[in-house]
Amino acid sequence: MALTGLEIYKLLPKTNCKDCEFPTCLAFAMKLAAKQAELAACPHVSEEAKAALESAAAPPVRLITIGDDEHKVEVGNETELHRHNKAFFHMPGLLVRVKDTLPLAEVEELVERVDSYSVDYVGMVLTLDGVAVESASGDPAKFAEYVKAVRAKTERPLILMADEPEVMKAGLAEVDGTTPLIYAAHADNWQAMADLAKEHGAPVAVHAEGLESLVQLAKEVRDSGVEDIVLDPGTRDFHDSLNVLTEIRRLALEAKPDRLLGYPVITFPGEGVESPAEESMLAGQHIAKYAGFIVVDHFDPAVVYPLLALRQNIYTDPRQPVQVTPGIYEINEPGPDDQLMITTNFSITYFSVANEVEGTGRPAWLLIADSEGLSVLTGWAAGKFDADKIATTVKTSGIADKVSHRKLTIPGAVSVLSGELEDELGGWEILVGPREAVDIPAFMKMWNT
């Protein structure tokens, strides 16, 4: 039975030393109980307490890290089968595969494109996570050459893919000092691959067809001394992937004593479909259900963008709306005579309004109220974007010192607040803007002071 936060706290040192990076031992205990931290983060726990806590405190899905520093990818530590129950915590790594049978110049050009790709999404910069280099040739020297070339073009994490241990060894020699994922250990080579994983301090993926075979292989690799394991159950199509990945997550959350399915899963959506379009659809399924690393075979910005946006949305805590910092935003270098509008700090609301205003080329002031991340109508209904909140924002923001006029435009969806706002903001004229952001440009043309 899982221990409660207070039961775990009784077994901790209770020094509040903060070495675990939590403010108190109680806070750390609560995170352990929620499966959101690892006991290893506490350097002072006694051996007796460690033995009692390890199985209870370990998250159901082990945290696996590849790469280093700012580009590292962490997957695992998940505690939920359904996102709406709490949240998913570590987004799956999305990587593009290259093979050493392609022309080297073509590989280098593709890696450069993957490395430099980024897109702004409601104030967040979304990027791909890395590159998987596969030894399709089976030649150790050629694999090493391609791994070295890829490493020279990107600092993002790598997955090294080879069946033969000697080939893998040659590739690993070219990424010394970094942490790649070794793919893959299977029934015929697992001991040699496990030895390489231990030598290089790298996680290793185990590949077997069927869950029983996968569990047995994972056990052999773990018993050999490798703790960081990634699972490949061999499923590739839509139906089997959905069933098997869901079953792996469900069994991991049941926290069986041997925990042999408590690891992230790697998927290859390009291997189970007949077209790049189907690959993107299957990759989207893997993002939602429940991949840790997703290796795609095609790079197309038109396809990558929706996958990154989907991933961001699924792995955003549903209890914490995405929001921007409240305050004054200057668009197109406004002066004191230019228009002033107000809206909420829900990110999508802010960027919808800001993008429309910026697109007009007209200068304007945009005042953002703290609605705790709620949209205009939701914030109004919850009392987070009412007349009192808007008036307080205007009075405390300092906007009155930046504009020479006293005209404030509120969203059309809360036009009902205009009369009350004129009472709250004596001397201010309240204008009612459009209900939809797309109508802002036409509305702005009518502005005059």
N, C-alpha and C positions, 0 to 999 in steps of 0.2 A: 504493500500500500504506500502511496506517495506521502511524504512528510509535509506538514504545513510549514509556513514560514516561521512561526514561533518555535516549532519543534526543531527546525534546522538551526535557528538562532541559538538555542540552548547548547548546541554542539560547537558553535564557533568561539573564537577567542574572546570576543566582546571588548576589544581594545579600541574600536573605531579608528584604526590607524590609517584608513583610506588607501592602503597599498593595493586593494582590489579595484580601486578607481570608483568605489561607491562611498557616499558620505558617512555611512554608519554600517556596523555589522548587521543591524536589523534590515536595512535597505538591501544589503547583499543577500541576506537570507530570503527576503521576499522575491528577489530576482531568481534565486536558485529554485524556490518552490514553483515559480512560474515557468521554469525551464528556459530562462532567458540569460543565464550566466553559467559559467563552468566553475566547479570547485577549485580547479587549479589556479584561479585568479587570487586565491587567498594563500599567501606564502607561510602563514603562521598556524594553520589548522593542524591539530595533533594527528598522529597516525591512527589512533583509536577512532577519533571523530571522522577522519577521512574514510576509514573502512565502512563506517555506518552511513556516511553521506553520499558516497560516490554514485551508487546506483540510483539513489533517490534524487540526487541533484542534477545528474547529467540530463541535458535536453534529449528528447526522443530521437532527434536526427542530429548526428554529430556535425559540428562546424568544420568545414574544410576550406582551406585558404590556398589559392595559387597566386603567383605574382608577388610583387613586393612594393612597399611604399604606397604612393598615391594611386597606382594602377592595380592594386591587388583586388581579387575577387573573392568574396566570402559567401559560401552557400551552406545551408543547413541551419541547425538550431531551431528548426520549426517545431511548433507545439500544437498546431491546429489542422484539422481536416477541412474545415470550412472557414473561409476568410472572415465571414460576418460574425463568427463567434468571438474573435479577438482581432487578429491580424496575421499576415505572413510577414516575416522579418527580413529575410535575405533574398534579394532578387536573383533569379537564375542568371548565370553568366551566358552571354550570347556571343559566340565566336564563329569565325568563318574559316572553313577548311581549305588548305592548299595541298597539292601533292607534288612529290619530287619528280614526277614524270612530265610535268608541265614545263614549258620553257622558263628558264630562271628569270629572264627579264619580265615575263608576264606575271610571274609570282611576285616579284618585287613591286611592280606597278600596282597590283591588287592590294598588297599589304599596305602600301602607302595610302591608298584610298580608304581602306578600312581604318587605319590609324588616325587619319585626319577627319573622318566623318563625325560631325556633331550637328545637333539641331536644338534650337531653343523651344522648349515646351512649357508654357505657362511659367516662365521664369527659371526653369530647370534645364541644364544642359545635358542632353541625352547622347550617349556614345555607345559604340560597340565595345566589347570587353577584351577581345584578344583574337588570337589566330591558332588554329590547330594545324600542325604540320604532319602530314602522313607520308610514311615511306611506302609508296606504291611500287617503287623499283626493287626494294629488298636489298639495296646496295648500301652498306654502312658509310662509305666515303661520300656517296652522293647525298644521302640523308643528312650527314653532318654539314655538307656544303650548303644545303638548302636551309637547314636550321640556323646556321650562322648568318646567311643572307637575310632571313626573316628577322632575326634578332637585331640586325643592323638597321632595320627599317622601323622597328617598333619596340617600345619598352613595355607594351601591354603583355599580360600573361599569355603563356603558351601551353597548348596540349601537344605532347609528342606522341605520335601514333606509329607503332611498329609491332609486328608479331615476334620477331627474332630478338632475343636479348642482346646479341652483339650489335645489331643495328641500333637498338635503343641506347646502348652504352655510348655509341659514337655520337648520337644526337645530344645526349645529356652532357657530354664533354664540352659542347658549344654553348651551354647555358649555365655553366658553373657560376654559383653565386646568386641564382634566382631559384624560384620554386615553381617548376612546371607540374602539370598532371601527367603521369605516365599511363599510357593506354596501349595495350591492356594485358592484364594477367588472365590466362585461361588455363584449362586443365593440363595442358602440355608444358607450359612455361612459367607457371605461377611462382615457383621457388626462385628462379633466376630474377624475375621481375620484382619480387618482394625484396630480394637482396639489393637490387639497384635502388629501390625506394628507400630502404634503410640507409644505404650509403650516401644518397643525395638529399635525405630529409624531405622527400617529396611524397605526396599522396599517389596512390595507384588505383586505377579503375580495374575492376574484375568483371569479366564477361563470361556469361554462361546462359544457355537456353533453358528457361524454366526456373521457377523460384526455388525448388528443392536443390537443384544443382548450383544455383547462385548462392544459396545459404551455405552449402557445404564448402564452396570455393572461398567465400568470404571468411569462413571460420578458419580454414587452413592458412590463409594469408594473415589473418589477425593473430593466430597462434604462433606464427613465425616471428612476430614482433612488430608488425606494421599496424598502427592504430588508425591512420588516415586512409580511408577506403571510399571509393565511389563505385556505385553499382551500375552495371549495364545488363538488364535482363534479356537483351536480344530482341525485344519486341520493336517493330518498325512501322506497322500500319496504324490507321486511326483506331480501329476497334480494340486490338490487343494492347496498344499503348495506353489507352484510357483505362482499360480494366486492370492491367498489371501495375501501372504506376499508382493507381488509386489503392490497390491492394497492398503495395509496398508501404505507402504512407499510413494506411490504416493499421497494418501490423506493427509498424515502428511506433505508433502512438500508443499501442497497447502495452508497450514497454515490457516485452517478454524478457525473462532473465538473461538470455544469451544475447539479445539485442543485435542479432546478425542482419537485420534489415534496417537498422537505425542509421543509415548513411544516405547522402544525396545520390541522385540518379543522373546519369548522362544519357542524352538522346541524340539521334541523328535523323532528323525529319526528312532529309533529302534521300535517304536510302529506302524509304517506304512508300514513295509516290512516283508519279510519272511526269510531273512538270514542276517548274519553279513556283507556279501559282499554288499547287497542292502542297508544296513544301512549306510555303508561308502559312497556309492554313493549319498544317500539322504542327508547325513551330508554335503557333498561337495556342493550340490545344496543350502543348507541352508546358508553355508558360503558365497556363491556368491549372494544369493537372499533371504532375507536380515535379517537374524536372529541376535539377540543380545546375547542370551545364547543358546547353543546347548548341550543337555544332551544325551550322548550315553550310550548304555547298554553293550557294549563289549570293552575290552581293549586288543589291539594287536599292538605291536610296528610297525609291518609291515603295519598296516592300519593307525595308528595314525600319522606316519611320513608324508605321502603324504597329509593328511588333514592339518597338521600344516604348511607344505610348501605352500600348496594352499592358506591358510589364509594369510600367510606372503606376498605372491606375490600380492594378491588382495588388501591388505591394505597397500601396499607400494605406496607412491605418484608417479604416473607415470611421473610427471614432475621432480622428483629428483631421478636419478639412485642410486642404492645402491653402495657405494664405500668404499674403504679402505683408510687409511691415506698414502699419498705419502711418500717415503723415502727408506731407505736401509733395506732389510729383509735378515737375516742370516738363511740359511737352512742347517741343518745337520752340524753345527759348522764349517763353512768354514775358510780357512786360506788365506793368501795373494796370493797364487798361484792358487787358485781355480776359477772356471768359473764364469763369470759375465753376467747376462741376464737382459734385460729391458722389461717392458710391462706397460700397463695402470693400473689405479686404479679402474676400474670397478670390483666389487667384484667377479663376476663369473669368469672373466678373471684371476684375481689374484689367486683365490683358485684353479682353474683348473691347472694353471701353478705350483703353490706352491705344490699342492698335488702330481703332477707327479714327480717333482724334489725330494720331500721328500721320495716318494716311491722307488726311485733308491738307497737310502742310500748314495748317493754321495754328498759331500758338495758343496755348490754354493752360490753365492751372487745374490739376486734378487732386482733390482732397479725398484722402482715403480714411474712412472711419473704422475703428476697431469693432467689427461685428463678430469677433471670435471665429472668423473664417466662414461665416454664413453668407449666402447670396442675398440679394435685395429683399425679395419677398419672404424668404425663410427668416432672415434677420428681423424684418418688421414683425412677422408673426410671433417670433420668440422674444420680442422686446429688446433686441440687440441693435436695431437700426430704426429707432423711433425718433420722434421730434426732440426728445431730451438728449439722446445720444448725438444726433446731428448738430444740435445747438451747442452742446458741450465741445464737440470736435472743432467747430468753427471758432469758439471763444478761446480754446486752449492751444490751438495749432500754430498761432501766429500768422495766419493767412491774412488777417485784417491789416497787417503792416506791409503786406506785399502787393495788395491790389488797391487801386484808388477808388474803385466803385464799391457798391454794396448790393451786388446781384449774385445770387446763388442758385445754380440749376440743380434740381434734385431729379432722381430717376422717375420716369412716368409711372412706373408700377406703384410708387408710393405717393402719388399726387394728392391723396387724401390728407397728407401731413402738411400741405402748404399753408393753410390757415393757422394751424397751431404753431408752425415754425415762425411765421411773421410775428406772432405774439412773443415767442421765446427769444427771437433775434430782433429786438427793436431797431428800426432803421434799415433793416435788410429787406430787399425785394426778393421774393421766392419765385423762381421760374420753374416750370415743369417741363422736363426734357422728354425725349421719346421713351417708350417702353423697351424697345429693342436697340441694342448697340449699333446694328446695321443702319439705323435711321439717324445716327448722330451727325454724319457729314451734312445732310440736308438741313438739320436743325441748326448747325453751327453757322450756316450761311446767313441766317436771320439775325445773328447776334449783332447788337450794337450797344454802345455804352451811353 
